[in-house]
């Protein structure tokens, strides 16, 4: 509820990231509101070029990236690239459909379905409808941010992880067709971003697609449903 900067409807007006902090449900939250990250052929001035670069660098500072999508414009290719960049860096991602006050009632589900269809690589990211103009959905957005941040910081003990790993492999065995490929054990190596390492007796013949199955099970069974999860496979 403070005026931090002057804005206009003209794209490219905002230059520098605007920073602020506030308390929400017992947590101090620091917000970095960046300049819009537009396509290179839309960036007309050197100053705007550097403002876009600074906006991209802010992803490195963030725990959670809230990607604002203008419902009137829909999902752009640039939105997809920003989301992919945040995912590669292991940041939590929340998709926020903004300007929902301009959308007729009954259209939210179709907008939601289309947005999900256009972001298949980050199907884990929560999707929230908001209106910056009216404040609608902002509390739910902040609740979602805290939920994602909490998942980024979950730590799973090695014993508990390997107990689950045995159950996952028993349920859906390695598709190695007679090859002597065995999973020895797994361990979590990092939080925020969330990283796991899986040790196998040999990398030759290990099916890479099996890692996708294990990541899905890690998300579903260990509490990481809404965040990026990295799984590295090493020979031991």
Secondary structure, DSSP 8 states (H G I E B T S, - for coil): ----S---SSTT---S-EEEEEEETTEEEEEEE------GGG--SHHHHHHHHHHHHHHHH-SEEEEEEETTT---HHHHHHHHHHHHTT-EEEEEEE-GGGS-TT-HHHHHHHHHHH-GGGTTSEEEE--TTT-TTHHHHHHHHHHHHHHHT----HHHHHHHHHHHHHHS----TT----EEEEEEEETTTEEEEEEES-STT--THHHHHHHHHHHHHHT-TTS-EEEEEEE-
